Amino acid sequence: MAKANLALSNEEFYNIYGRKKIVSFFTLGCKVNQYETEAMVEIFKNSGYDVVDFDEYADVYIINTCTVTGRGDMKSRQEIRKAKKINPDSIIAVVGCYSQVASNEVLNLPEVNIVLGTKNKGEVVKLVEKVSGDKEKINAVENIFDNKKFEELKISAQEGHTRAYLKIQDGCNQFCTYCIIPYARGPVRSRRPDNILDEVKRLRDNGYKEVILTGIHVASYGKDLENINLLDIIKMIHEVDGIERIRMSSIEPTFLTEDFIKEVASLPKFCRHYHVSLQSGSDSTLKRMGRKYTTSEYMEIIDRIRKYIKDVAITTDVMVGFPGETDEEFNETYEFLKSIEFSKMHVFKYSRRAGTKAANYPDQVKNSVKEERSKKLIKLSEENEAKFYKKFVGSTLNVLFEQSVKDVEGYVEGLTDNYIRVAVESDLKIKNKILPVKLIGVKEDFAIGKLV
């Protein structure tokens, strides 16, 4: 759909573009949020709405929020204001984690009509159509700790993707001292296996070759169900014909037992990629964070993965500037990360979140120190990523092609099963195909390859 002229009145706009209702989405945060947005897109489409890009004129704007950091809250408010400027008469619905933990704060924003938390997103269309005017406000946020059942949101396709996120679990019972997410998402709830397999088959039928298992705490899958765990559901998905790759999102290290790793290593569809959450390479910092492992235990787990899975990519999350983190503790973290040689690290700065234990800890670290430490770890991550990629120059790996390379004409990019981003000279006819590629070089954050 062409971009609308924002100078048009509503009547002129509808005369040109028709009177079908229009909705637009903006999503912040994690893969779970992205999944839930796609589910809401399908609900609106099935209710007769057209979906347009977020910078276009729409009757309804849905902002799916994140509250992991204060920056996420701020970005959510910016997008709310932006939407109202595009169409002052629009209905603004704010959903997700920020809404869940600060519903009154969000509802008091003058632009907002509807506040919906992390529960009952399947009711979003009904709530939107309940609003009779731009001044009406609805607070539909419920107590998330009363939530004992997984909310079924079905997806058949994910716009613009060749790899599909598959939400199998919600909630977290860990309560790390820095993390607001258990308060935003509630207790662990697992999706029933038959519903997971039905969705896998729908995705397969719509052409998807890779599914990425995602959730708030994926390792907890099955804890609230009988006689099933994460390994069981991976094996069930592995049996679905037409699905050629299974990838797993972030997982807690303590779940990765030798038996689990040996079992998945024997599954040819399971990708050689583990995102193993770390947060800190200092034992004293890990203890203050409320993490359930030591650095030596973590190292044993990484060694275990590498023992059974050749050429595996291991990625992680690392936090800098946790309250009380001294120069010595940060240096311990740096040396620990250097010794492991992750193929990629997601580095983020501690953000004080009201309601968590760490918010009241003494010795909050200055922003300037966080920034300095963050830059140092990002540089290490870039060096390690380039080193990992260079190991495979001259090798032939299978690549699932996804899209054109941005700003580079005539090249298409995709991912190997061990999480190497590869670009080859070709056209989009190879999109959504898994093809053998010989890696011939490395440039910035991707490898250059040649179709074999």
Secondary structure, DSSP 8 states (H G I E B T S, - for coil): -----TTS-HHHHHHHH-SS-EEEEEE-SSHHHHHHHHHHHHHHHHTT-EEE-TTS--SEEEEEE--SSHHHHHHHHHHHHHHHHH-TT-EEEEEEHHHHH-HHHHHTSTT--EEE-SS-GGGHHHHHHH--STT--EE----GGG--S------S--TT-SEEEEE-EE------TT--HHHHH-S-EE--HHHHHHHHHHHHHTT--EEEEE-SSGGGTTTTSSS--HHHHHHHHHTSTT--EEEE--B-GGG--HHHHHHHHT-TTB-SEEEB--B-S-HHHHHHHT-S--HHHHHHHHHHHHHHSTT-EEEEEEEE--TT--HHHHHHHHHHHHHHT-SEEEEEE----TTSGGGG-SS---HHHHHHHHHHHHHHHHHHHHHHHHTTTT-EEEEEEEEE-TT-TTEEEEEETT--EEEEE--GGGTT-EEEEEEEEEETTEEEEEE-
